[in-house]
Amino acid sequence: MIELSPDKLSDLIAMIEETGQVGYWQFHAASDSFSWSQQVYRIHGRRPDGGTVPRREALAFLHADDRAMAEESLRAAAEVREEFQMDARIVRADGSIRYVQMAGRPFPGGDGAAVDVLGVLIDITDFKRTENKLRRLAETDPLTGAVNVRRFESIAHAELRRTARFGKEAALAIIDIDNFKDINDTFGHLVGDEVLRKFVKTMIQTLREVDVVARIGGDEFAILMPETSAQEAAIPLQRIAALSRSLAIERENLTICLTFSSGVSAIMPDLDLREILRSADKLLYQAKRAGTSRVEAFTGDARKRISS
């Protein structure tokens, strides 16, 4: 066992804090306040002031969605003597977010009551950012940035369960670019790739944040639209169609008129995802046979053809 003098122990703790981005804290139940080490202050983006931090002030730095869990964990540690560990987000004064892991352990006083809770705060922001980046890479199409098929199916299954539970409407559209092979044959695959990227960007910018765009084939895409009927889904598709007729391709200084055909099916609780996809796909090919730049929408009891 290593024996260290108080000075050496203090230096070692400082080194651990600095290199491991680990801070330690102490909660004083009697004064309802915290003592923070210098690294905890740094993680919070604050300068040490030599005093204690009131509990309400300390918890106010946490993201609103994480505050209640931290409050309950601290209460359980102080009153029930339960250790805890949790991940949370700290919102600094400048609005930036730090991801942290918090852990606390109660230390009872002589009468058995928890007087103090001692804990550590570890900055895991870099790890979380790397984890999120890897997750995005695993869930998105590398060329266009659209969601990939696997992730889309997961989201669609969740939406199907939600519509069944709450009786909400939702729509699923399948889009196929008209005569995309001609673009590749005429201008080359580099231009074709740029067209796909611009088309996806146009879709994402035109649709709502809750809508999900996925690439499910070479020039075929799917759009999931929560809280939207099949007929309502045709409206944003028409806006996308209008914007896509003049896609500026910076690589070759070209402007390409892009059109697409689409089949839109209502998401109905009595159908599984494969049936809904088959329905939308069937409507897509009906739109193709009827001519380019068309949308076929099926609501469950009526079919509507819309010229884009």
C-alpha positions as CSV (number, residue, x, y, z in Angstrom):
1,M,0.0,0.0,0.0
2,I,1.3,3.4,-0.9
3,E,1.7,5.8,2.0
4,L,1.5,9.5,1.0
5,S,2.0,12.6,3.1
6,P,-0.9,15.1,3.1
7,D,1.0,17.3,0.6
8,K,1.7,14.5,-1.8
9,L,-1.9,13.2,-1.5
10,S,-3.1,16.7,-2.4
11,D,-0.8,16.9,-5.4
12,L,-2.0,13.4,-6.5
13,I,-5.6,14.4,-6.3
14,A,-4.9,17.5,-8.3
15,M,-3.2,15.5,-11.0
16,I,-6.1,13.0,-11.2
17,E,-8.5,15.9,-11.5
18,E,-6.6,17.5,-14.3
19,T,-5.7,14.5,-16.4
20,G,-8.9,12.6,-15.9
21,Q,-11.3,15.5,-15.9
22,V,-12.6,14.2,-12.6
23,G,-13.8,16.5,-9.8
24,Y,-15.1,15.7,-6.4
25,W,-17.8,17.3,-4.3
26,Q,-19.3,17.2,-0.9
27,F,-23.0,17.8,0.0
28,H,-23.6,19.2,3.5
29,A,-27.1,18.2,4.6
30,A,-27.1,20.6,7.5
31,S,-26.5,23.7,5.3
32,D,-28.2,22.3,2.2
33,S,-25.2,23.2,0.1
34,F,-22.2,21.8,-1.8
35,S,-18.5,22.2,-1.6
36,W,-16.8,21.8,-5.0
37,S,-13.3,21.0,-6.0
38,Q,-11.6,23.2,-8.6
39,Q,-12.2,20.7,-11.4
40,V,-16.0,20.7,-10.7
41,Y,-15.9,24.5,-11.0
42,R,-14.0,24.2,-14.3
43,I,-16.5,21.7,-15.6
44,H,-19.3,24.1,-14.8
45,G,-17.4,26.9,-16.5
46,R,-17.1,28.9,-13.2
47,R,-14.3,30.3,-11.2
48,P,-13.9,29.0,-7.6
49,D,-15.1,31.6,-5.1
50,G,-14.0,29.8,-1.9
51,G,-17.5,29.4,-0.6
52,T,-20.2,26.7,-0.8
53,V,-22.8,26.5,-3.5
54,P,-26.5,26.3,-2.4
55,R,-28.2,23.1,-3.5
56,R,-30.8,24.9,-5.6
57,E,-28.1,26.9,-7.4
58,A,-26.0,23.8,-8.1
59,L,-28.9,21.8,-9.5
60,A,-30.0,24.7,-11.6
61,F,-26.9,24.1,-13.7
62,L,-28.2,20.8,-14.8
63,H,-30.3,20.4,-17.9
64,A,-34.0,20.7,-17.1
65,D,-34.6,17.1,-18.2
66,D,-32.0,15.7,-15.8
67,R,-32.7,17.9,-12.7
68,A,-35.5,15.8,-11.2
69,M,-33.4,12.6,-11.3
70,A,-30.4,14.3,-9.7
71,E,-32.6,15.8,-7.0
72,E,-34.1,12.5,-6.2
73,S,-30.8,10.7,-6.2
74,L,-29.3,13.3,-3.8
75,R,-32.3,13.1,-1.5
76,A,-32.1,9.3,-1.4
77,A,-28.4,9.4,-0.6
78,A,-28.9,11.9,2.2
79,E,-32.1,10.5,3.8
80,V,-32.1,6.8,2.9
81,R,-28.3,6.3,2.5
82,E,-28.4,5.0,-1.0
83,E,-25.4,5.3,-3.3
84,F,-26.2,6.6,-6.8
85,Q,-24.6,7.0,-10.2
86,M,-26.1,8.8,-13.2
87,D,-25.3,10.5,-16.5
88,A,-26.4,14.1,-16.8
89,R,-25.9,17.3,-18.8
90,I,-24.6,20.6,-17.4
91,V,-25.6,23.8,-19.2
92,R,-23.0,26.5,-18.8
93,A,-23.7,30.2,-18.7
94,D,-22.7,30.5,-22.4
95,G,-25.2,27.9,-23.4
96,S,-22.7,25.1,-24.1
97,I,-23.4,21.7,-22.8
98,R,-21.0,19.3,-20.9
99,Y,-21.9,15.7,-20.5
100,V,-21.0,14.3,-17.0
101,Q,-21.2,11.2,-14.9
102,M,-22.2,11.8,-11.3
103,A,-21.8,9.4,-8.4
104,G,-22.4,9.9,-4.7
105,R,-22.1,7.9,-1.5
106,P,-23.6,8.9,1.8
107,F,-21.5,9.1,5.0
108,P,-23.6,8.8,8.1
109,G,-22.8,10.9,11.2
110,G,-22.4,9.5,14.7
111,D,-26.2,9.3,15.2
112,G,-26.7,7.3,12.1
113,A,-28.1,10.2,10.1
114,A,-26.5,11.0,6.8
115,V,-24.7,14.3,7.4
116,D,-22.6,14.4,4.2
117,V,-22.8,12.9,0.7
118,L,-19.4,12.6,-1.0
119,G,-19.2,12.2,-4.7
120,V,-17.3,12.6,-8.0
121,L,-18.2,14.4,-11.2
122,I,-16.5,13.1,-14.4
123,D,-16.6,15.1,-17.6
124,I,-17.5,12.6,-20.4
125,T,-18.2,15.1,-23.1
126,D,-15.5,13.9,-25.5
127,F,-16.7,10.3,-25.1
128,K,-20.3,11.2,-25.6
129,R,-19.5,13.2,-28.8
130,T,-17.5,10.3,-30.2
131,E,-20.3,7.9,-29.3
132,N,-22.9,10.2,-30.9
133,K,-20.8,10.6,-34.0
134,L,-20.4,6.8,-34.4
135,R,-24.1,6.3,-33.9
136,R,-24.9,8.9,-36.6
137,L,-22.5,7.1,-38.9
138,A,-24.1,3.8,-38.2
139,E,-27.6,5.1,-38.7
140,T,-27.2,7.4,-41.8
141,D,-26.5,7.0,-45.5
142,P,-22.9,8.1,-46.0
143,L,-23.6,9.8,-49.4
144,T,-26.7,11.8,-48.6
145,G,-26.9,12.0,-44.8
146,A,-30.4,10.6,-44.9
147,V,-31.4,7.9,-42.4
148,N,-30.5,4.4,-43.5
149,V,-33.0,1.6,-44.0
150,R,-32.3,-0.1,-40.6
151,R,-32.8,3.1,-38.6
152,F,-35.8,4.0,-40.7
153,E,-37.5,0.7,-40.0
154,S,-36.9,1.1,-36.2
155,I,-38.4,4.6,-36.2
156,A,-41.3,3.5,-38.4
157,H,-42.1,0.6,-36.0
158,A,-42.1,3.0,-33.1
159,E,-44.5,5.4,-35.0
160,L,-46.8,2.5,-35.8
161,R,-47.1,1.6,-32.1
162,R,-47.7,5.2,-31.3
163,T,-50.5,5.6,-33.8
164,A,-52.1,2.4,-32.6
165,R,-51.9,3.5,-28.9
166,F,-53.1,7.1,-29.3
167,G,-55.2,6.9,-32.5
168,K,-53.0,9.5,-34.3
169,E,-52.6,9.8,-38.0
170,A,-49.3,9.3,-39.9
171,A,-48.2,8.9,-43.5
172,L,-45.4,7.1,-45.2
173,A,-44.3,8.2,-48.7
174,I,-41.9,6.4,-51.1
175,I,-40.2,8.6,-53.6
176,D,-38.4,7.5,-56.8
177,I,-36.5,10.1,-58.9
178,D,-37.8,10.1,-62.5
179,N,-35.2,9.0,-65.1
180,F,-32.3,9.3,-62.7
181,K,-30.2,6.9,-64.9
182,D,-30.3,9.5,-67.7
183,I,-28.6,12.0,-65.3
184,N,-25.8,9.6,-64.5
185,D,-25.4,8.6,-68.2
186,T,-25.3,12.3,-69.4
187,F,-23.3,14.0,-66.7
188,G,-21.5,11.2,-64.9
189,H,-21.8,9.6,-61.4
190,L,-20.2,12.5,-59.6
191,V,-22.9,14.9,-60.8
192,G,-25.5,12.1,-60.0
193,D,-24.2,11.9,-56.4
194,E,-24.4,15.7,-56.1
195,V,-28.0,15.6,-57.3
196,L,-28.9,13.0,-54.6
197,R,-27.2,15.1,-51.9
198,K,-29.0,18.3,-53.0
199,F,-32.3,16.5,-53.3
200,V,-32.0,15.1,-49.8
201,K,-31.0,18.6,-48.5
202,T,-34.1,20.0,-50.2
203,M,-36.4,17.4,-48.6
204,I,-35.0,17.9,-45.1
205,Q,-35.1,21.7,-45.3
206,T,-38.7,21.6,-46.6
207,L,-40.1,19.1,-44.2
208,R,-40.7,19.4,-40.4
209,E,-38.1,18.4,-37.9
210,V,-40.3,15.5,-36.8
211,D,-40.4,14.1,-40.4
212,V,-37.8,11.4,-41.2
213,V,-36.1,11.1,-44.6
214,A,-34.5,7.7,-45.4
215,R,-32.6,6.5,-48.4
216,I,-33.9,3.0,-49.2
217,G,-32.3,2.4,-52.6
218,G,-30.1,4.0,-55.2
219,D,-32.5,6.8,-56.1
220,E,-35.4,5.8,-53.9
221,F,-36.3,7.4,-50.6
222,A,-38.9,7.0,-47.9
223,I,-40.4,9.8,-45.8
224,L,-42.2,9.2,-42.5
225,M,-44.6,12.0,-41.5
226,P,-46.2,11.8,-38.0
227,E,-49.5,13.6,-37.3
228,T,-50.2,13.8,-41.0
229,S,-52.8,12.2,-43.2
230,A,-51.9,10.7,-46.5
231,Q,-53.7,13.5,-48.4
232,E,-52.0,16.2,-46.2
233,A,-48.6,14.6,-47.0
234,A,-49.0,15.5,-50.6
235,I,-48.7,19.2,-49.8
236,P,-45.0,19.2,-48.7
237,L,-44.3,16.8,-51.5
238,Q,-45.5,19.3,-54.0
239,R,-43.3,22.0,-52.4
240,I,-40.3,19.6,-52.7
241,A,-41.2,19.0,-56.3
242,A,-41.3,22.7,-57.1
243,L,-37.9,23.3,-55.5
244,S,-36.4,20.3,-57.2
245,R,-37.1,21.5,-60.7
246,S,-34.1,23.8,-60.5
247,L,-31.3,22.1,-58.5
248,A,-28.1,24.0,-58.9
249,I,-25.1,21.7,-59.1
250,E,-22.0,23.6,-58.1
251,R,-19.6,20.9,-59.2
252,E,-20.3,21.4,-62.9
253,N,-22.1,24.8,-62.7
254,L,-25.3,23.1,-63.9
255,T,-29.0,23.5,-63.2
256,I,-30.9,20.2,-63.4
257,C,-34.6,19.9,-63.5
258,L,-35.4,17.0,-61.3
259,T,-38.8,15.4,-61.0
260,F,-40.0,12.4,-58.9
261,S,-42.9,10.1,-58.5
262,S,-44.3,9.1,-55.2
263,G,-46.7,6.8,-53.5
264,V,-48.2,7.8,-50.1
265,S,-49.9,5.4,-47.7
266,A,-51.7,6.1,-44.5
267,I,-50.1,4.3,-41.5
268,M,-53.0,2.3,-40.1
269,P,-52.8,0.3,-36.8
270,D,-54.4,-2.8,-38.4
271,L,-51.5,-3.1,-40.9
272,D,-47.9,-4.0,-40.2
273,L,-44.9,-2.0,-41.6
274,R,-44.3,-4.4,-44.5
275,E,-47.9,-4.1,-45.7
276,I,-47.8,-0.3,-45.5
277,L,-44.5,-0.2,-47.4
278,R,-46.0,-2.5,-50.1
279,S,-49.1,-0.3,-50.3
280,A,-46.9,2.8,-50.8
281,D,-44.7,1.0,-53.3
282,K,-47.7,-0.1,-55.3
283,L,-49.0,3.4,-55.5
284,L,-45.5,4.6,-56.5
285,Y,-45.6,2.4,-59.6
286,Q,-49.1,3.5,-60.4
287,A,-47.8,7.0,-60.4
288,K,-44.9,6.0,-62.6
289,R,-47.2,4.3,-65.1
290,A,-49.5,7.4,-65.2
291,G,-46.5,9.7,-66.1
292,T,-43.6,11.4,-64.4
293,S,-43.9,13.9,-61.5
294,R,-47.0,12.4,-59.9
295,V,-48.1,11.5,-56.4
296,E,-50.6,8.7,-55.6
297,A,-52.0,8.9,-52.1
298,F,-54.1,6.2,-50.5
299,T,-56.0,7.1,-47.3
300,G,-57.5,3.7,-46.6
301,D,-60.9,4.2,-48.2
302,A,-60.1,6.6,-51.1
303,R,-57.3,7.2,-53.6
304,K,-56.2,10.6,-54.8
305,R,-53.9,11.3,-57.7
306,I,-52.0,14.7,-57.6
307,S,-50.0,16.1,-60.4
308,S,-46.8,17.6,-59.1
